[in-house]
Each structure stands twice: as C-alpha cells, then as structure tokens.
C-alpha cells in the first residue's frame, strides 16, 4: 500500500512552481466553470432585464457564453507574444486573475443583459492573459525529458477544477438565500458569484507567493515571434506547430459537438438530464485520470505515437455517438473520446514546447491553446446548425474534421525526442 501511494505521488513529482501553478489554475477553474451553470440561470431569473435588441433569451445566453471563448481565443496570440517580448510570465498571469476576480464581483451588481455581455467579454480577455503565460511557464520550467509529465500534471489539476465547478454550482444557487453570521442575507446567485471571486483571489495569492519566472525567461526574450505556416526546413508542406494548431481546432470542435444538443440526445436515448450529465462528465473524467500518466509516457516513448494514436481513436469515438441507441453506449463513447483527447493534448503541448525556441514559448504554444479554444466555441454552434438535418449529422461532420486532422498530423509532424527516456525507478522503502 505504501509503495502504491509513493507511485501515485510520484506522478505529480514536478517543479514546485508547476504544481503551485496547477493548483492555482484548479482554483480559478472552479470559479470560472461555476459561471457556465450560473449565468444561464441568472439570465432566466427575474433579476435581469433591460434591452434585448430583439433577441430571444436563449440567444442572449448563447452570445454571453460564446463571447467568452471567442475573445479568449482571439487575444491569446497577442498576450502570448507580448509575454515573450517582455520576458515575463508571472505579471500576465496576475493581470488575468485580477481581472477575473473583479469581473466576478461585478456580476453581483449586473442587472441588465448588456452588462452581462460586457462582463463576460472582459472575462474572456482576462483569461487570455492567463493561458499562454501559464503554458509558457510550465514549458520553461520543464526539460525535454519531463515536459510531457509537467504538461500532464498542469492539465490534470486544471481539469479537476473545471469539472468540479458545475457539480456544485447549481446546488449553491438553489439552496439560497443564505444568512451570513453578521446578519445580512445574500441570494444564491450572489453566493455563487462570490465563490467565483474568492477562487480567483485564492489563485492570485498562490501565484504571488509561490511562483517566480525562471531567470532564463527574461534573458531569452525574443524579438522574432512570427508564426510560420509553411515548414521552414522544407521537409514538409506545413509548419509542425501550425499543423498541431489545426489538429487541435478540429479535435476540440469534434469534442464540443455534444454540449448544446442535450434535448435531442435525451429524446433519442429516452433518458433524463442525469444520464446526460454523466455522459458529458465522462470525457472530463478520462482526461483527469489519464493526462498525467500519458504525459509521463510520452516523455519515454515519444510524442508522435500518442498524438497520431489519439487522433485515430477520435474518429470512431466521435462517429459512433451519432448512431448509438442506449445511454450506456453513449457514456462509453464519451469516455473513449476522452481517452483520445488525453492522448493528443499533453503530448501535443510537449511536442510544441520541444519545437519552441528560447523566448518563444508564449507565442508558439498560444497557437495550440487558441485553436483549442476556437474549437470549443465552434463545436456547439456547428451541432446546433447541423442537428436539424438528422441526429447523426453533427457527429459525421466532426468525424470528417478529425480525419483531416489525423492526416495532417501523420504526414506533417515528426518525432521531437531523439531518444526514449527511462521512467524513474522508485524504491519500496
């Protein structure tokens, strides 16, 4: 038992700054994912009114939620490039977390649809400061021998936070109002927004106290931060990081198709919202369980086999979701799709980190995070538009995109690890 515990703990044996950053992202992930559940409920409540500009309530909710993703993804190349130019990561992370904390508090005072749109948009910009700088910092604290493991640990904790938030968000709203020890009463919505703000502040404090930029980051601040589309070496048509970005876009789009067609899924499978929640969570569960071990494994066996294998697995696991007829099979399909995503994400970031030159981590890795964010935003819009042509159509579309991504990865990306690395041997003491 003791030996097993040591092996589990060894999975998270990374630079303490990476672990601190992972915990910080877990905390802000809880607060941010809270809002995915709370904002639609808040918009539908009697608390919010004002001009709707002729839009239906459902469309307003969609705009508010999608705006975050589009602004977040759009600004990431700029913030990543700027952090490379100044040679610092920590200030960018703190700016983003500070923005998140203030905007979460602002929700308490927002009473119009337009104010919610503005606040959520500002949150998208705030997170655009956090993501490229965080990924770049993890990359710079790692080496070629442990980069996959570091990326896996970071993503594991981030996803734990993102997955935990929605589980409790609805309960916090429904159990309100709350009477505080000092006497005042706050609504369930205000309590949820306050929790989101507190998690952002907690992340801010963790980063402030426990994280510092490596000395080499400022020394290697880069002036040439262009993103290549064509492969400069001439051995392939496309630049490998650009290729990974396209693959990430297509993968994320395929993954996110499921999110917005809950009524159609439940009607087809004759199931309730509980089953849908389990199926939605199955993908995140697989990610949480496998990101770190797959990241460690790609440090030993190479990045490319996992990326190619994950993209291949994405094909059947996406397509089958359009044709299954039972809740249990849909759960299995989503779980396997999560395994496919885990095989691509950490190894993909590690491979891009291997290719990024000194002082380029922010701008280069932002290509992948930006593409993934756009895919998460495009997927729900695509499924909403295509499901009217038949339940299977969104998943056929996602499979076609995944097939293109698989072909690109297989033909345009080479292995970056020259030798395989032995896994650490733990004593039984």
Phi, psi and omega per residue, in radians:
X1 nan -0.758 3.131
X2 -1.103 -0.708 3.119
X3 -1.118 -0.710 3.122
X4 -1.097 -0.738 3.137
X5 -1.096 -0.722 3.120
X6 -1.089 -0.668 3.137
X7 -1.192 -0.676 3.103
X8 -1.116 -0.799 -3.137
X9 -1.131 -0.567 -3.131
X10 -1.144 -0.415 3.092
X11 -1.068 -0.482 -3.104
X12 -1.854 0.365 3.137
X13 -1.407 1.459 -3.137
X14 -2.241 3.058 3.055
X15 -0.902 2.367 -3.060
X16 -1.041 -0.502 3.127
X17 -1.226 -0.603 3.065
X18 -1.144 -0.765 3.133
X19 -1.128 -0.713 3.103
X20 -1.112 -0.733 3.113
X21 -1.140 -0.664 3.092
X22 -1.072 -0.767 3.099
X23 -1.131 -0.687 3.124
X24 -1.098 -0.756 3.117
X25 -1.193 -0.535 3.059
X26 -1.116 -0.756 -3.124
X27 -1.136 -0.836 -3.126
X28 -1.261 -0.427 3.053
X29 -1.151 -0.643 3.080
X30 -1.055 -0.859 -3.113
X31 -1.139 -0.730 -3.092
X32 -1.217 -0.682 3.123
X33 -1.278 -0.395 2.981
X34 -0.891 -0.772 -2.993
X35 -1.217 -0.433 3.104
X36 -1.056 -0.609 3.122
X37 -1.531 -0.697 -2.988
X38 -1.319 -0.698 -3.063
X39 -1.054 -0.827 3.080
X40 -1.016 -0.689 3.095
X41 -1.138 -0.671 -3.125
X42 -1.184 -0.741 3.110
X43 -1.091 -0.669 -3.108
X44 -1.354 -0.195 -3.112
X45 -1.407 2.957 3.134
X46 -1.334 -0.078 -3.093
X47 -1.229 -0.578 -3.025
X48 -1.777 2.341 3.044
X49 -2.570 -2.762 -3.125
X50 1.838 -3.056 -3.081
X51 -1.196 2.403 3.093
X52 -1.890 -0.064 3.120
X53 0.974 0.603 3.089
X54 1.374 0.114 -3.100
X55 -1.641 2.557 3.047
X56 -1.256 2.762 -3.118
X57 -1.024 -0.728 -3.135
X58 -1.081 -0.657 3.131
X59 -1.196 -0.657 3.106
X60 -1.091 -0.755 3.103
X61 -1.048 -0.778 3.131
X62 -1.069 -0.719 3.132
X63 -1.126 -0.783 -3.118
X64 -1.055 -0.795 -3.095
X65 -1.275 -0.677 -3.105
X66 -1.290 -0.573 -3.109
X67 -1.019 -0.678 3.115
X68 -0.978 -0.874 -3.090
X69 -1.151 -0.744 -3.100
X70 -1.195 -0.753 3.121
X71 -1.192 -0.719 3.113
X72 -0.993 -0.893 -3.102
X73 -1.188 -0.668 -3.094
X74 -1.149 -0.621 -3.071
X75 -1.516 -0.269 -3.071
X76 -1.034 -0.726 3.115
X77 -1.063 -0.602 -3.110
X78 -1.280 -0.780 3.142
X79 -1.217 -0.653 3.087
X80 -1.107 -0.761 3.127
X81 -1.151 -0.701 -3.138
X82 -1.132 -0.692 3.121
X83 -1.160 -0.531 3.046
X84 -1.199 -0.699 -3.103
X85 -1.135 -0.756 -3.096
X86 -1.488 -0.215 3.091
X87 1.236 0.562 3.133
X88 -2.436 2.540 3.087
X89 -1.999 -0.774 -3.021
X90 -0.979 -0.802 3.140
X91 -1.033 -0.622 3.137
X92 -1.176 -0.723 3.105
X93 -1.085 -0.740 -3.125
X94 -1.184 -0.665 3.074
X95 -1.044 -0.790 3.141
X96 -1.122 -0.782 -3.139
X97 -1.166 -0.660 3.068
X98 -1.095 -0.723 3.084
X99 -1.095 -0.708 3.104
X100 -1.087 -0.772 -3.122
X101 -1.067 -0.802 -3.102
X102 -1.176 -0.714 -3.134
X103 -1.248 -0.537 3.062
X104 -1.130 -0.674 3.063
X105 -1.164 -0.637 -3.105
X106 -1.065 -0.500 3.116
X107 -1.020 -0.564 -3.111
X108 -1.055 -0.541 -3.075
X109 -1.767 -0.015 -3.112
X110 -1.444 2.191 -3.101
X111 -2.256 0.101 3.114
X112 -2.209 2.747 3.125
X113 -1.087 -0.718 -3.108
X114 -1.110 -0.690 3.133
X115 -1.121 -0.636 3.097
X116 -1.141 -0.689 3.104
X117 -1.078 -0.788 -3.118
X118 -1.124 -0.777 -3.109
X119 -1.116 -0.798 -3.123
X120 -1.147 -0.608 3.074
X121 -1.113 -0.751 3.095
X122 -1.100 -0.585 3.091
X123 -1.171 -0.654 3.090
X124 -1.063 -0.743 3.104
X125 -1.148 -0.699 3.135
X126 -1.052 -0.799 -3.132
X127 -1.172 -0.466 3.088
X128 -1.133 -0.408 3.035
X129 -1.345 -0.534 -3.022
X130 -1.387 -0.848 -2.925
X131 -1.126 -0.966 -3.111
X132 -1.074 -0.707 -3.128
X133 -1.153 -0.670 3.136
X134 -1.152 -0.849 3.137
X135 -1.092 -0.702 3.122
X136 -1.114 -0.696 3.135
X137 -1.132 -0.763 3.084
X138 -1.041 -0.758 -3.128
X139 -1.080 -0.713 -3.079
X140 -1.353 -0.370 3.074
X141 -1.499 -0.122 -3.112
X142 -1.826 2.970 3.018
X143 -2.139 3.031 3.125
X144 -1.058 -0.462 -3.091
X145 -1.390 -0.366 -3.096
X146 -2.342 0.232 -3.078
X147 -1.103 -0.731 3.133
X148 -1.087 -0.750 3.117
X149 -1.109 -0.720 3.108
X150 -1.095 -0.782 3.104
X151 -1.099 -0.670 3.141
X152 -1.143 -0.760 3.112
X153 -1.095 -0.815 3.137
X154 -1.003 -0.851 -3.107
X155 -1.191 -0.593 3.135
X156 -1.050 -0.910 -3.109
X157 -1.172 -0.655 3.097
X158 -1.053 -0.743 -3.129
X159 -1.260 -0.555 3.050
X160 -1.035 -0.782 3.111
X161 -1.123 -0.778 -3.122
X162 -1.121 -0.622 -3.134
X163 -1.368 -0.507 -3.090
X164 -1.332 -0.593 -3.070
X165 -0.962 -0.963 -3.108
X166 -1.077 -0.453 -3.103
X167 -1.101 -0.672 -3.060
X168 -1.813 -0.216 -3.047
X169 -1.068 -0.853 -3.128
X170 -1.057 -0.674 3.128
X171 -1.144 -0.685 3.122
X172 -1.067 -0.740 3.130
X173 -1.178 -0.822 -3.033
X174 -1.223 -0.505 -3.112
X175 -1.457 -0.122 3.107
X176 -1.290 2.942 0.037
X177 -1.359 2.846 -3.100
X178 -2.063 2.418 3.080
X179 -1.742 2.060 -3.111
X180 -1.365 2.760 -3.131
X181 -0.960 -0.593 -3.116
X182 -1.339 -0.192 3.073
X183 2.118 -0.646 -3.091
X184 -1.189 2.716 3.131
X185 -1.970 2.355 3.090
X186 -2.111 2.610 -3.135
X187 -1.290 2.912 3.079
X188 -1.077 -0.636 3.116
X189 -1.139 -0.816 3.139
X190 -1.093 -0.618 3.099
X191 -1.126 -0.743 3.138
X192 -1.127 -0.767 3.121
X193 -1.143 -0.620 3.112
X194 -1.155 -0.720 3.102
X195 -1.088 -0.738 3.111
X196 -1.065 -0.715 3.122
X197 -1.157 -0.723 -3.130
X198 -1.105 -0.705 3.123
X199 -1.128 -0.657 3.095
X200 -1.147 -0.704 3.098
X201 -1.128 -0.725 3.109
X202 -1.053 -0.734 3.095
X203 -1.086 -0.746 3.136
X204 -1.016 -0.783 -3.127
X205 -1.163 -0.715 3.108
X206 -1.047 -0.806 -3.133
X207 -1.137 -0.749 -3.115
X208 -1.052 -0.765 -3.011
X209 -1.488 -0.668 -2.918
X210 -1.858 -0.167 -2.997
X211 -2.081 2.411 3.058
X212 -2.425 2.655 3.089
X213 -1.279 2.451 3.028
X214 -1.070 2.582 3.137
X215 -1.026 -0.578 -3.072
X216 -1.257 -0.326 -3.068
X217 -1.106 -0.859 3.131
X218 -1.197 -0.704 -3.103
X219 -1.075 -0.521 -3.073
X220 -1.810 0.290 3.116
X221 -0.903 2.249 -2.979
X222 -1.786 2.544 3.081
X223 -1.719 -0.510 3.132
X224 -1.662 1.745 -3.032
X225 -2.124 0.497 3.141
X226 -1.236 2.621 3.092
X227 -1.811 2.075 -3.097
X228 -1.476 2.508 3.015
X229 -1.747 -0.790 3.093
X230 -1.516 2.561 3.120
X231 -1.227 2.053 -3.074
X232 -1.207 -0.421 -3.127
X233 -1.317 -0.352 -3.141
X234 1.479 -0.051 -3.115
X235 -1.403 -0.352 3.103
X236 -2.388 2.951 -3.138
X237 -1.325 -0.783 -3.043
X238 -1.921 2.602 3.029
X239 -1.098 2.397 -3.056
X240 -1.103 -0.650 3.123
X241 -1.204 -0.701 3.070
X242 -1.088 -0.706 3.100
X243 -1.080 -0.768 3.091
X244 -1.079 -0.617 3.090
X245 -1.100 -0.765 3.104
X246 -1.099 -0.777 3.124
X247 -1.078 -0.704 3.119
X248 -1.135 -0.685 3.095
X249 -1.055 -0.845 -3.115
X250 -1.176 -0.697 3.120
X251 -1.105 -0.821 -3.112
X252 -1.121 -0.662 3.093
X253 -1.070 -0.769 3.133
X254 -1.111 -0.689 -3.122
X255 -1.170 -0.698 -3.000
X256 -1.471 -0.025 3.134
X257 -1.044 -0.553 -2.999
X258 -1.247 -0.449 -2.870
X259 -1.110 -0.699 -2.950
X260 -1.772 0.079 -3.104
X261 -1.974 0.653 -3.136
X262 -0.970 -0.807 -3.138
X263 -1.025 -0.736 -3.126
X264 -1.192 -0.704 3.112
X265 -1.106 -0.823 -3.113
X266 -1.117 -0.669 3.129
X267 -1.194 -0.734 -3.107
X268 -1.150 -0.714 -3.069
X269 -1.637 0.000 -3.127
X270 0.913 0.975 -3.064
X271 -2.306 2.949 3.105
X272 -1.748 -3.072 -3.081
X273 -1.194 -0.436 3.132
X274 -1.107 -0.796 3.117
X275 -1.099 -0.710 3.135
X276 -1.082 -0.721 3.113
X277 -1.067 -0.708 3.109
X278 -1.148 -0.714 3.133
X279 -1.164 -0.691 3.101
X280 -1.127 -0.717 -3.095
X281 -1.295 -0.366 -3.095
X282 -1.033 -0.676 3.123
X283 -1.088 -0.823 -3.124
X284 -1.143 -0.668 3.129
X285 -1.022 -0.813 3.129
X286 -1.073 -0.693 3.125
X287 -1.095 -0.807 -3.108
X288 -1.084 -0.736 -3.074
X289 -1.296 -0.513 -2.932
X290 -1.953 -0.283 -3.080
X291 -0.974 -0.851 -3.079
X292 -1.198 -0.887 3.125
X293 -1.095 -0.618 3.095
X294 -1.212 -0.681 3.067
X295 -1.040 -0.764 3.093
X296 -1.092 -0.744 -3.087
X297 -1.144 -0.634 -3.122
X298 -1.250 -0.310 3.016
X299 -1.267 -0.383 -3.138
X300 -1.725 -0.762 -3.002
X301 -1.775 -0.090 3.137
X302 1.858 2.769 -3.101
X303 -1.445 -0.786 -2.970
X304 -1.034 -0.751 -3.127
X305 -1.023 -0.655 -3.140
X306 -1.260 -0.715 -3.124
X307 -1.125 -0.838 3.136
X308 -1.126 -0.770 3.133
X309 -1.101 -0.694 3.119
X310 -1.136 -0.744 3.111
X311 -1.127 -0.662 3.090
X312 -1.132 -0.722 3.120
X313 -1.174 -0.480 3.132
X314 -1.118 -0.508 -3.083
X315 -1.084 -1.075 -3.108
X316 -1.198 -0.580 -3.084
X317 -1.251 -0.425 3.036
X318 -1.419 -0.830 -3.075
X319 -1.077 -0.732 -3.038
X320 -1.130 -0.413 3.138
X321 -1.124 -0.403 3.105
X322 -1.413 -0.116 -3.021
X323 -2.249 -0.193 3.131
X324 -1.161 2.684 -3.078
X325 -2.186 0.094 3.106
X326 -2.268 2.681 -3.139
X327 -1.115 -0.669 -3.100
X328 -1.121 -0.752 3.137
X329 -1.167 -0.624 3.092
X330 -1.131 -0.682 3.096
X331 -1.076 -0.787 3.134
X332 -1.108 -0.725 3.140
X333 -1.079 -0.749 3.133
X334 -1.180 -0.639 3.116
X335 -1.123 -0.790 3.122
X336 -1.160 -0.613 3.074
X337 -1.128 -0.616 3.059
X338 -1.129 -0.655 3.068
X339 -1.093 -0.740 3.107
X340 -1.051 -0.771 3.131
X341 -1.100 -0.705 3.136
X342 -1.135 -0.582 3.131
X343 -1.226 -0.394 -3.096
X344 -1.687 -0.706 -2.868
X345 -1.206 -1.052 -3.113
X346 -1.117 -0.818 3.079
X347 -1.062 -0.612 3.116
X348 -1.129 -0.775 3.086
X349 -1.119 -0.686 3.126
X350 -1.120 -0.742 3.138
X351 -1.123 -0.754 3.100
X352 -1.112 -0.655 3.087
X353 -1.125 -0.647 3.080
X354 -1.083 -0.635 -3.059
X355 -1.471 -0.411 -3.111
X356 -1.173 2.305 3.105
X357 -1.339 3.036 3.123
X358 -1.028 2.254 3.119
X359 1.357 0.194 -3.112
X360 -1.997 0.051 -2.994
X361 -1.031 -0.740 -3.086
X362 -1.075 -0.876 -3.077
X363 -1.280 -0.661 -3.102
X364 -1.237 -0.847 -3.108
X365 -1.244 -0.406 3.084
X366 -1.111 -0.421 3.080
X367 -1.026 -0.772 -3.118
X368 -1.256 -0.814 -3.103
X369 -1.170 -0.640 3.076
X370 -1.107 -0.818 -3.120
X371 -1.091 -0.726 3.130
X372 -1.107 -0.736 3.126
X373 -1.099 -0.731 3.088
X374 -1.097 -0.682 3.126
X375 -1.109 -0.712 3.111
X376 -1.116 -0.542 3.104
X377 -1.408 -0.632 -3.095
X378 -1.307 -0.622 -3.080
X379 -0.945 -0.929 3.141
X380 -1.078 -0.654 3.110
X381 -1.136 -0.680 -3.138
X382 -1.151 -0.797 -3.109
X383 -1.165 -0.648 3.105
X384 -1.107 -0.613 -3.137
X385 -1.382 -0.560 -3.014
X386 -1.624 -0.391 -3.041
X387 -1.124 -0.393 3.090
X388 -1.159 -0.327 3.118
X389 -1.601 0.078 -3.127
X390 2.338 2.530 -3.054
X391 -1.030 -0.607 -3.055
X392 -1.366 -0.310 -2.985
X393 -1.037 -0.765 3.114
X394 -1.020 -0.671 -3.078
X395 -1.333 -0.552 3.020
X396 -1.130 -0.749 3.102
X397 -1.067 -0.812 3.129
X398 -1.086 -0.668 3.120
X399 -1.154 -0.677 3.110
X400 -1.102 -0.742 3.089
X401 -1.097 -0.774 -3.141
X402 -1.085 -0.616 3.124
X403 -1.137 -0.717 3.101
X404 -1.125 -0.762 3.114
X405 -1.068 -0.707 3.117
X406 -1.091 -0.783 3.138
X407 -1.083 -0.736 3.137
X408 -1.123 -0.794 3.141
X409 -1.081 -0.752 -3.079
X410 -1.167 -0.620 -3.026
X411 -1.689 -0.370 -2.980
X412 -1.965 -0.107 -3.053
X413 -2.086 2.325 3.081
X414 -1.931 2.827 3.115
X415 -1.187 2.477 -3.135
X416 -1.816 -0.292 3.089
X417 -1.539 2.107 -3.115
X418 -1.301 -0.594 3.118
X419 -2.337 2.675 3.054
X420 -1.415 2.634 -3.069
X421 -1.926 2.444 3.093
X422 -1.241 2.495 3.063
X423 -1.278 2.588 -3.129
X424 -1.108 2.459 3.113
X425 -1.725 2.145 -3.113
X426 -1.740 2.409 3.093
X427 -1.323 2.873 3.121
X428 -1.635 0.170 -3.105
X429 -1.149 nan nan
